[in-house]
Structure formats: C-alpha cells, structure tokens
Amino acid sequence: MNELIHDAAMLAEQGDAAAEHWRRRDLDVLWHPCTQMREHPHTLPLLPVERGEGPWLIGRDGKRYLDAISSWWTNLFGHANPRIAEAIATQARTLEHVILAGCSHAPAVELAERLLALAPKESGRAPLTKVFYADNGSAGVEVALKMAFHWFRNRGDLKRTRFIALEGGYHGETLGALAVGDIPLYRRVYAPLLAEALFAPSPDAYLAAPGESTSDCAVRAAKGLRELLERHAGEVCAMILEPRVQCAGGMRMHDPLYLRLARELCDAHGVFLIADEIAVGFGRTGTMFACEQAPAADGSTVAGIQPDLLCLSKGLTGGALPLAAVLATQALYDGFLDESRERAFLHSHSYTGNPLACAAALATLNIFRDDDAVARNRGTAVRMRDYAAEISTLAHVADTRQVGMIVAFELTRDGNRQTPFEPQRRIGLHAYRAALARGVLLRPLGDILYWMPPYCVDDDALRQLAQVTREAIVEATAA
C-alpha cells in the first residue's frame, strides 16, 4: 500500500511538472484572448489542457476539470464527440475546402436546407429562405448588419443608417458588432472607431422595480423602444437583440413577451429585426431557438416570432469548428438582385461555407434529430434548477436566475441587489480560482457565476458542479 501511495505521489509530481513546463512554453509565445496577460501566471491560473472527454477537460497534469461553460458556450455534445469527429474525418478525405464564390459543395447545400427547415417560423410571415455563411459569431453579426443597411440603400432610402440594440447587450468584437454592443469594458477604448448605435432599455428582469413582474419589465422596456423608434422615425434600418438571455452582459434574462413586442414595433416602423441566437440557439434555452418562446399576439399561447435575419454560430458545429450562418428572408435577398455588382452583397471570408465545418454541423443536427436532445435538455434543466436552489440560499447570492440550461448567480455584499461588491475585491476571480482548484472550470462575468454545461452532463457531474460552486462562493466572499 505504501508503494502505491508513493507511486501515485510521483505521478502527480510528474504531472504538475509537465503542466508547469507547458505554462512556461505558452507564456513565451501566446497572447490569449479576453485576458490581461500581466495576470498570468500568478493571478489568473492557466489551465494546460491535454484532451477532452464528454463534459470533461483533462489537463497535462492528469487532473479532470468539468467544463461548466461549454468552452465559451460552444460545446453541446461533449468534447471529442465520436459522431462529429468521424463526420469531419470522412469529409476531410473527400474535400477539405473550396472557394464558395462561384463553386458549391454538398455539405454547404444540405446544411442550408436543414437550417432553413428548422428555423423559427411565424404564422402569416414569409419564412427565412436563404443562408449566408461566415466564420464566427462576430462575423455573422457583421453580415446581418451590412445586409440590413445595404438593403435600404439599394432601394434608394439613404436615411436609414442607424441600428438599435439593447442596453447591456453584446454581439461580438469586430467593429460593426462592437458598435451595437453596450458593455463599456469592451467598447470604451474603441469608441472613436465605432458607428453610433441607438440603445433601447433592456427588458432585463433583474432591473424590476418592487412589485414588478418579468412581463411588466418587458412592457416597460418595449415602451422605451417605441419612443426611441418614434424619435428616430425613418432613420433606423434594423434592431438587433439576444432573445431571452443577454449572455456576455451578465446572463441577464428577460420575459419572452418582449420578443413579441419588439417584433410588432419593428414591423410598425419598417425596421428589420435581427435575432442574435449565437449563444442561445440550438436547444440551450429549452427550445431549438429562443425566438420560439414568444407568446402569440393575444397572449393565449406560445407561438414564437420569426426574425428577418437570424445569426447562428457557437453550437452550430457542436463546438468542433468555427462556423456561422445568417438566415435571411426572400424579400431581403431579392433586394440585392440587380445588374449592378455594387448592388450585390460582396461580403466574403476565405473559409465561407468550409466543408469540414459544414460536415460537423450536419453531424450536430443529426444528434439533435436522433437523440431528441432538446427534450433531454429540459430534464437536465430541471435538475440544474434543483441544485441551484440549494445555492440560492447563500448569504451573498442576490439572485438566482435560469432559462433552460443557463443558470446564473448574482453575488453581492449582503445578498442585496443594491450593494454590489467593490470591483477591487474581484470576487468573481476568487471564485474562478477556488472552483478550478476543485476541478471545475467556471469563467465568471464580473461577480456573476453561471452554469452553461455541455448537454451530455450527467447527474454526478451536476452534483459536483453544485457542490464546488457553493464552496467557491463561500471561499471567494470570505476573502
């Protein structure tokens, strides 16, 4: 027995040494995204990952870490998913890439057909009929914004140059996407480079006044949107929003009534509605797309709304490869048909419609179809709710909120929404470190912890996630 303990200790020591060696190599050459590099390696621990296995990441030190954030919300059916991996390998043996301008290939066509068949539909509204591919979520948003602006320009309406977005929203880091985002940390430095967007009040239910319901918040925010559209009548070409959850803004959640009200207001003012379902699409919120949760106009049932442009990415390939798709209506597409190339949509990316990425996306859609993944997610969401309820009683948890398989915990000094922690205390960072030391990868948004695990997470993993989250909150708030 002593020899076994000694051998295990030696292996652990070797693993730690290997991980530390890799960290040094990394920091010699890499500049990491969304990171103040001065914080590495001490303030912000770097996790050297060797491989993935379902909802788990295995470090170069041999330790297992639960990927509670689906690797930036991309991974749906687990790391190294064999069905997705095989689809990529099979495609790679046939065609790895070809220019999509003037060429076509089967994976791009089939994926477009299937996405359009799955897309949100609304009674009495012409469906989404065309797919434009891009490389990632930000690029997809750029495509949608440019399409909306260019469509009006093609018809001679040169005054519609403005976009409306929601306060607290986020749509990516490229300049167009950043312009319609409202998170100062990301946009403040680049403000001189950005187009000037209009920001409507957020329907965020966390902002509810005493006695207000989530639907009251939605109605109040919609009133602000209506006033903004009236003040800028004839100037706005499109509104962009994240249905149900403003993710990077702090997992802010709103009543689905707002989707119906926003759709109606956009129609009334001749404005395109862009739904950014990059993070919330593909079953994350309890339906295939979050737009499907909007109530009917009379409120009698859930009918869903259909946007004029739908942006998809992240989970589109199950987290395997970068790919984005922008779905558009026929009317919008027809607005670019002309003898003039200037009136064509000349936006492009070298890897537009990459066959490997399309093959991964088709395999992902097959899993949804064959495994009834959305229904299974609803069961997982119930278990997540039950585990979250235990954490919501902690003294420093001001709010616990959930939409489908997204759960967020808002941490404040004494559990009061009006008394946030001082930023210099960096509660979220302390919680991140505490969770990582216990084998769970969380990446807080400020002082907001959230769960967004892969769909293959089982009850044992959820139990560990809940226990570690509780311990991380207690440790971080005591610091």
Residue, then its C-alpha position, 0 to 999 in steps of 0.5 A: m500500500n505504501e508503494l502505491i501511495h508513493d507511486a501515485a505521489m510521483l505521478a502527480e509530481q510528474g504531472d504538475a511538472a509537465a503542466e508547469h513546463w507547458r505554462r512556461r512554453d505558452l507564456d513565451v509565445l501566446w497572447h490569449p484572448c479576453t485576458q490581461m496577460r500581466e495576470h498570468p501566471h500568478t493571478l489568473p491560473l492557466l489551465p494546460v489542457e491535454r484532451g477532452e472527454g464528454p463534459w470533461l477537460i483533462g489537463r497535462d497534469g492528469k487532473r479532470y476539470l468539468d467544463a461548466i461553460s461549454s468552452w465559451w458556450t460552444n460545446l453541446f455534445g461533449h468534447a471529442n464527440p465520436r459522431i462529429a469527429e468521424a463526420i469531419a474525418t470522412q469529409a476531410r478525405t473527400l474535400e477539405h475546402v473550396i472557394l464558395a464564390g462561384c463553386s458549391h459543395a454538398p455539405a454547404v447545400e444540405l446544411a442550408e436546407r436543414l437550417l432553413a427547415l428548422a428555423p423559427k417560423e411565424s404564422g402569416r410571415a414569409p419564412l427565412t429562405k436563404v443562408f449566408y455563411a461566415d466564420n464566427g459569431s462576430a462575423g455573422v453579426e457583421v453580415a446581418l448588419k451590412m445586409a440590413f443597411h445595404w438593403f435600404r440603400n439599394r432601394g434608394d432610402l439613404k436615411r436609414t443608417r442607424f441600428i438599435a440594440l439593447e442596453g447591456g447587450y453584446h454581439g461580438e468584437t469586430l467593429g460593426a458588432l462592437a458598435v451595437g454592443d453596450i458593455p463599456l469594458y469592451r467598447r470604451v477604448y474603441a469608441p472613436l472607431l465605432a458607428e453610433a448605435l441607438f440603445a433601447p432599455s433592456p427588458d432585463a428582469y433583474l432591473a424590476a422595480p418592487g412589485e414588478s413582474t418579468s412581463d411588466c419589465a418587458v412592457r416597460a422596456a418595449k415602451g422605451l423602444r417605441e419612443l426611441l423608434e418614434r424619435h428616430a422615425g425613418e432613420v433606423c434600418a434594423m434592431i438587433l437583440e439576444p432573445r431571452v438571455q443577454c449572455a456576455g452582459g451578465m446572463r441577464m434574462h428577460d420575459p419572452l413577451y418582449l420578443r413579441l413586442a419588439r417584433e410588432l414595433c419593428d414591423a410598425h416602423g419598417v425596421f428589420l429585426i435581427a435575432d442574435e441566437i449565437a449563444v442561445g440557439f440550438g436547444r440551450t434555452g429549452t427550445m431549438f431557438a429562443c425566438e420560439q418562446a414568444p407568446a402569440a399576439d393575444g397572449s393565449t399561447v406560445a407561438g414564437i416570432q420569426p426574425d428577418l435575419l437570424c445569426l447562428s454560430k457557437g453550437l452550430t458545429g457542436g463546438a468542433l469548428p468555427l462556423a456561422a450562418v445568417l438566415a435571411t428572408q426572400a424579400l431581403y435577398d431579392g433586394f440585392l438582385d440587380e445588374s449592378r455588382e455594387r448592388a450585390f452583397l460582396h461580403s466574403h471570408s476565405y473559409t465561407g461555407n468550409p466543408l469540414a465545418c459544414a460536415a460537423a454541423l450536419a453531424t450536430l443536427n443529426i444528434f439533435r434529430d436522433d437523440d431528441a436532445v432538446a427534450r433531454n435538455r429540459g430534464t437536465a434543466v430541471r435538475m440544474r434548477d434543483y441544485a441551484a436552489e440549494i445555492s440560492t440560499l447563500a448569504h451573498v447570492a442576490d439572485t438566482r436566475q435560469v432559462g433552460m440550461i443557463v443558470a446564473f448567480e448574482l453575488t453581492r455584499d449582503g445578498n442585496r441587489q443594491t450593494p454590489f461588491e467593490p470591483q477591487r475585491r474581484i470576487g468573481l476571480h476568487a471564485y474562478r480560482a477556488a472552483l478550478a482548484r476543485g476541478v471545475l472550470l467556471r469563467p465568471l462575468g464580473d461577480i456573476l457565476y453561471w452554469m452553461p454545461p455541455y448537454c451530455v452532463d450527467d447527474d454526478a457531474l451536476r452534483q459536483l458542479a453544485q457542490v464546488t460552486r457553493e464552496a467557491i462562493v463561500e471561499a471567494t466572499a470570505a476573502 
